[in-house]
Amino acid sequence: MRLNEITYSNARPIQGYGPGFFRVGGVVHSGAVLVSDAGVALWGGLEDAGPLLALAGSVDVLFIGTGGEIAHIPAALRDVLEEAGLGVEIMASPAAARTYNVLLSEGRRIAAALLPVAA
């Protein structure tokens, strides 16, 4: 088996998560986060579309992590994101974080908006 070391250049991988937090690029962030090539920001959750809409044109795919389990996002949020031309993939936050890291290592234009997992 051949192993390759992953390099992320200037990007920030999601290194871990737990009840109420995410560790991104070596820094722990409490609550929901938005991770993109612009950095890491706290995110207001599924009612906070503004920061997600600001990504239009700069990312090909936006992963929305819905916490510990996959869940539907509000239809109004999905509609406004799709209308803005954002490709949206909904998954549980752990799966979204893993997928984000894989595509990040490939140099893809992606972002992840993640709700924390519960205790």
Contact map, one row per residue, 1 for C-alpha under 8 A:
11100000000000000000000000000000000000000000000000000000000000000000000000000000000000000000000000000000000000000000000
11110000000000000000000000000000000000000000000000000000000000000000000000000000000000000000000000000000000000000000000
11111000000000000000000000000000000000000000000000000000000000000000000000000000000000000000000000000000000000000000000
01111100000000000000000000000000000000000000000000000000000000000000000000000000000000000000000000000000000000000000000
00111110000000000000000000000000000000000000000000000000000000000000000000000000000000000000000000000000000000000000000
00011111000000000000000000000000000000000000000000000000000000000000000000000000000000000000000000000000100000000000000
00001111100000000000000000000000000000000000000000000000000000000000000000000000000000000000000000000000100000000000000
00000111111110000000000000000000000000000000000000000000000000000000000000000000000000000000000000000001101000000000000
00000011111000000000000000000000000000000000000000000000000000000000000000000000000000000000000000000000000000000000000
00000001111100000000000000000000000000000000000000000000000000000000000000000000000000000000000000000000000000000000000
00000001111110000000000000000000000110100000000000000000000000000000000000000000000000000000000000000001000000000000000
00000001011111000000000110000000001110100000000000000000000000000000000000000000000000000000000000000000000000000000000
00000001001111100000000110000000000000000000000000000000000000000000000000000000000000000000000000011001000000000000000
00000000000111110000011110000000000000000000000000000000000000000000000000000000000000000000000011011000000000000000000
00000000000011111000011111000000000000000000000000000000000000000000000000000000000000000000000000000000000000000000000
00000000000001111100011100000000000000000000000000000000000000000000000000000000000000000000000000000000000000000000000
00000000000000111111111000000000000000000000000000000000000000000000000000000000000000000000010000000000000000000001100
00000000000000011111110000000000000000000000000000000000000000000000000000000000000000000000000000000000000000000001111
00000000000000001111100000000000000000000000000000000000000000000000000000000000000000000000000000000000000000000001111
00000000000000001111110000000111000000000000000000000000000000000000000000000000000000000000000000000000000000000001111
00000000000000001111111000011111000000000000000000000000000000000000000000000000000000000000000000000000000000000001100
00000000000001111101111100011110100000000000000000000000000000000000000000000000000000000000000000000000000000000001000
00000000000001111000111111111000000000000000000000000000000000000000000000000000000000000000000000000000000000000000000
00000000000111110000011111111000000000010000000000000000000000000000000000000000000000000000000000000000000000000000000
00000000000111100000001111100000000000000000000000000000000000000000000000000000000000000000000000000000000000000000000
00000000000000100000001111110000000000000000000000000000000000000000000000000000000000000000000000000000000000000000000
00000000000000000000001111111000000000000000000000000000000000000000000000000000000000000000000000000000000000000000000
00000000000000000000111101111100000000000000000000000000000000000000000000000000000000000000000000000000000000000000000
00000000000000000000111100111110100000000100000000000000000000000000000000000000000000000000000000000000000000000000000
00000000000000000001110000011111000000000000000000000000000000000000000000000000000000000000000000000000000000000000000
00000000000000000001110000001111100000000110000000000000000000000000000000000000000000000000000000000000000000000011000
00000000000000000001100000000111110000000111100000000000000000000000000000000000000000000000000000000000000000001111000
00000000000000000000010000001011111000011110000000000000000000000000000000000000000000000000000000000000000000011110000
00000000000000000000000000000001111100011110000000000000000000000000000000000000000000000000000000000000000000111100000
00000000000100000000000000000000111111111000000000000000000000000000000000000000000000000000000000000000000000111000000
00000000001100000000000000000000011111110000000000000000000000000000000000000000000000000000000000000000000001110000000
00000000001100000000000000000000001111100000000000000000000000000000000000000000000000000000000000000000000011100000000
00000000000000000000000000000000001111110000000000000000000000000000000000000000000000000000000000000000000000000000000
00000000001100000000000000000000001111111000000000000000000000000000000000000000000000000000000000000000000000000000000
00000000000000000000000100000000111101111100000000000000000000000000000000000000000000000000000000000000000000000000000
00000000000000000000000000000000111000111110000000000000000000000000000000000000000000000000000000000000000000000000000
00000000000000000000000000001011110000011111000000000000000000000000000000000000000000000000000000000000000000000000000
00000000000000000000000000000011110000001111100100100000000000000000000000000000000000000000000000000000000000001000000
00000000000000000000000000000001000000000111111100000000000000000000000000000000000000000000000000000000000000000000000
00000000000000000000000000000001000000000011111100000000000000000000000000000000000000000000000000000000000000000110000
00000000000000000000000000000000000000000001111110000000000000000000000011001000000000000000000000000000000000000000000
00000000000000000000000000000000000000000001111110000000000000000000000000001000000000000000000000000000000000000000000
00000000000000000000000000000000000000000011111111110000000000000000000000000000000000000000000000000000000000000000000
00000000000000000000000000000000000000000000011111111000000000000000000000001000100000000000000000000000000000000000000
00000000000000000000000000000000000000000000000111111100000000000000000000000000000000000000000000000000000000000000000
00000000000000000000000000000000000000000010000111111110000000000000000000000000000000000000000000000000000000000000000
00000000000000000000000000000000000000000000000111111111000000000000000000000000100000000000000000000000000000001000000
00000000000000000000000000000000000000000000000011111111000000000000000000000000100101000000000000000000000000000000000
00000000000000000000000000000000000000000000000001111111000000000000000000000000000000000000000000000000000000000000000
00000000000000000000000000000000000000000000000000111111111000000000000000000000000001000000000000000000000000000000000
00000000000000000000000000000000000000000000000000011111111000000000000000000000000111000000000000000000000000000000000
00000000000000000000000000000000000000000000000000000011111100000000000000000000000011000000000000000000000000000000000
00000000000000000000000000000000000000000000000000000011111100000000000000000000000000000000000000000000000010000000000
00000000000000000000000000000000000000000000000000000011111111000000000000000000000001000000000000000000000011100000000
00000000000000000000000000000000000000000000000000000000111111000000000000000000000001100000000000000000000111000000000
00000000000000000000000000000000000000000000000000000000001111100000000000000000000001111000000000000000000011100000000
00000000000000000000000000000000000000000000000000000000001111110000000000000000000001111000000000000000000001111000000
00000000000000000000000000000000000000000000000000000000000011111000000000000000000000011110000100010000000001111100000
00000000000000000000000000000000000000000000000000000000000001111100000000000000000000011111100100000000000000011110000
00000000000000000000000000000000000000000000000000000000000000111110010000000000000000000111111110000000000000011110000
00000000000000000000000000000000000000000000000000000000000000011111111110000000000000000111100000000000000000000111000
00000000000000000000000000000000000000000000000000000000000000001111110000000000000000000001110000000000000000000111110
00000000000000000000000000000000000000000000000000000000000000000111110000000000000000000001110000000000000000000001110
00000000000000000000000000000000000000000000000000000000000000000111111000000000000000000011100000000000000000000000000
00000000000000000000000000000000000000000000000000000000000000001111111100000000000000000111100000000000000000000000000
00000000000000000000000000000000000000000000000000000000000000000100111110000000000000000111000000000000000000000000000
00000000000000000000000000000000000000000000000000000000000000000100011111000000000000000100000000000000000000000000000
00000000000000000000000000000000000000000000010000000000000000000100001111101100000000000100000000000000000000000000000
00000000000000000000000000000000000000000000010000000000000000000000000111111100000000000000000000000000000000000000000
00000000000000000000000000000000000000000000000000000000000000000000000011111110000000000000000000000000000000000000000
00000000000000000000000000000000000000000000000000000000000000000000000001111111000000000000000000000000000000000000000
00000000000000000000000000000000000000000000011010000000000000000000000011111111100000000000000000000000000000000000000
00000000000000000000000000000000000000000000000000000000000000000000000011111111110000010000000000000000000000000000000
00000000000000000000000000000000000000000000000000000000000000000000000000111111111000000000000000000000000000000000000
00000000000000000000000000000000000000000000000000000000000000000000000000011111111100000000000000000000000000000000000
00000000000000000000000000000000000000000000000010011000000000000000000000001111111111110000000000000000000000000000000
00000000000000000000000000000000000000000000000000000000000000000000000000000111111111110000000000000000000000000000000
00000000000000000000000000000000000000000000000000000000000000000000000000000011111111000000000000000000000000000000000
00000000000000000000000000000000000000000000000000001001000000000000000000000001111111000000000000000000000000000000000
00000000000000000000000000000000000000000000000000000001100000000000000000000000111111100000000000000000000000000000000
00000000000000000000000000000000000000000000000000001011101111000000000000000000111111110000000000000000000000000000000
00000000000000000000000000000000000000000000000000000000000111000000000000000000110011111000000000000000000000000000000
00000000000000000000000000000000000000000000000000000000000011110000000000000100110001111100000000000000000000000000000
00000000000000000000000000000000000000000000000000000000000011110000000000000000000000111110000000000000000000000000000
00000000000000000000000000000000000000000000000000000000000000111100011110000000000000011111000100000000000000000000000
00000000000000000000000000000000000000000000000000000000000000111100111000000000000000001111101100000000000000000000000
00000000000000000000000000000000000000000000000000000000000000011111111000000000000000000111111100000000000000000000000
00000000000000000000000000000000000000000000000000000000000000011111110000000000000000000011111110000000000000000111100
00000000000000001000000000000000000000000000000000000000000000001011000000000000000000000001111111000000000000000000000
00000000000000000000000000000000000000000000000000000000000000001000000000000000000000000011111111100000000000000000000
00000000000000000000000000000000000000000000000000000000000000111000000000000000000000000111111111110000000000010100000
00000000000001000000000000000000000000000000000000000000000000001000000000000000000000000000111111111000000000010100000
00000000000001000000000000000000000000000000000000000000000000000000000000000000000000000000011111111100000000000000000
00000000000000000000000000000000000000000000000000000000000000000000000000000000000000000000001111111110000000000000000
00000000000011000000000000000000000000000000000000000000000000100000000000000000000000000000000111111111000001110000000
00000000000011000000000000000000000000000000000000000000000000000000000000000000000000000000000011111111100000000000000
00000000000000000000000000000000000000000000000000000000000000000000000000000000000000000000000001111111110000000000000
00000000000000000000000000000000000000000000000000000000000000000000000000000000000000000000000000111111111101000000000
00000001001010000000000000000000000000000000000000000000000000000000000000000000000000000000000000011111111111000000000
00000111000000000000000000000000000000000000000000000000000000000000000000000000000000000000000000001111111100000000000
00000000000000000000000000000000000000000000000000000000000000000000000000000000000000000000000000000111111100000000000
00000001000000000000000000000000000000000000000000000000000000000000000000000000000000000000000000000011111110000000000
00000000000000000000000000000000000000000000000000000000000100000000000000000000000000000000000000000011111111000000000
00000000000000000000000000000000000010000000000000000000011110000000000000000000000000000000000000000001001111100000000
00000000000000000000000000000000000110000000000000000000001111100000000000000000000000000000000000010011000111110000000
00000000000000000000000000000000011110000000000000000000001011100000000000000000000000000000000000010000000011111000000
00000000000000000000000000000000111100000000000000000000000001111000000000000000000000000000000110010000000001111100000
00000000000000000000000000000001111000000010000000010000000001111000000000000000000000000000000000000000000000111110000
00000000000000000000000000000001110000000000100000000000000000111110000000000000000000000000100110000000000000011111000
00000000000000000000000000000011100000000000100000000000000000011110000000000000000000000000100000000000000000001111100
00000000000000001111110000000011000000000000000000000000000000000111000000000000000000000000100000000000000000000111110
00000000000000001111100000000000000000000000000000000000000000000011000000000000000000000000100000000000000000000011111
00000000000000000111000000000000000000000000000000000000000000000011000000000000000000000000000000000000000000000001111
00000000000000000111000000000000000000000000000000000000000000000000000000000000000000000000000000000000000000000000111
